Amino acid sequence: MTTGLKRRTNNIMSFHYKDGYLYCEELKVKDIQEQVPYSPFYLYSLAQLETNYAAYQKALEGLDSIIGYAIKANNNLNLLKRLSALGSGAVLVSGNELKVSLAAGFDLKRTILNGNGKTLEELSLAVEHGVLINIDSEFDLAHIQQTAKHLDKPADVLIRINPDVDPGVHPYVSTGMKNSKFGIRNERLDWFLNEIRKDNLLNLVGVHCHLGSTIKEVRIFRDATEIMVAFMRAIQAEGFSARYLNIGGGLGIDYERTGEEIPTPSDLIDSIRDLLPEDITLIIEPGRSLVGNTSVFVNRVTGVKTNGNKHFIVTDGSMSELIRPSLYDAYQHIQFIEPVDGVAETYDIVGPVCESSDFLGKGRVLPTPYEGTGLVVCDAGAYCHAMSSNYNLKMRPPEYLVDGDSLTCIRRVETLDDYLRVFDV
Ligand SMILES: *Cc1c(COP(=O)(O)O)cnc(C)c1O
């Protein structure tokens, strides 16, 4: 039984090895693999999720704040319900995420709708539910105004600013630079303020930025916060009672496992604490750093082969279930879940999908496994299941949650019938 957050904060053992076997909390992953009727699957540790949330709560102690979990990182409804029960707010990038956050019990007054291409339908939902809305461009502002007018309801808005601080990350996950597709042109700030002032249905309640993802230096957040506080002061000097300072998400996690120091939520908040004015509510939008390390993606080895001078481990999981390596050349640690005593080789770990970009990892030195050996891709809780597809008609895999010594299916596997149903037209 769960005894609450307190137990979780000291020395949790989410994923760890004992006698050569990988465990998730108290359960041996190999036993779970034998019990689960489908491979591959995602496996989560509830203790890790609660620990990660508690670390943010602790970091924010003494500050008026909202932890806005970025739902796009992982939208499993069961996990969302757990996060909303812990008091988390939500960060949304679509109307469907808004509907799902309602179903998960999030307080929509503590949610924020982001996006550079919000549709009128999405904006209507947001205005109806009192969701905070980020203004991303001139046309986005016009659409928000049109929606508020149509519904004759006020809308609480934040301006998304580009602090133009280089987060030093992969260009695909860098979002706050001058030439980004997100946010307003800062030279136009006065124009935006005038438009908002003229519209009596719009309340400018704050400023927002999101620098990017996988950030490993808190200095970058500090630089951005300095700029954002100055923006906020300028807006307040214009007579707006802006109260929310939203510094976005983006904290990296230890994918590489090289012993490098990764900043914790406390490192992040402590690095900006002295910059924060008294009268504000701080919003942070963690996705990856809340859920990334809560999960492993569990595969079976289908076989081992050699072509030319390359050695391959072929797994049943692929880019269809976990695309980050193929999409961003991202590194995720790969290990066996059981003792393997074969000769060590340098392997590419690849899936069965007909696409040369289909790999889970490259150039990994591993002992030669057997057919059926269990293999996990680590840190698979963020942007993995959420980005899965049906490519090659692979089915979106099931998800399981461990809490202590109990295992629960929190999402069943998608079936071919699910796929066929969309053709019942
Ligand atoms: C994706 C996103 C986040 C979450 O980023 P992480 O790197 O997962 O923490 C936060 N805010 C916005 C606006 C986003 O688009």
Residues whose N, C-alpha, C, O or C-beta is under 5 A from the ligand:
A	BS01	LIG	A70 A73 N114 H210 G212 S213 T214 G248 G249 G250 L251 E285 P286 G287 R288 S289
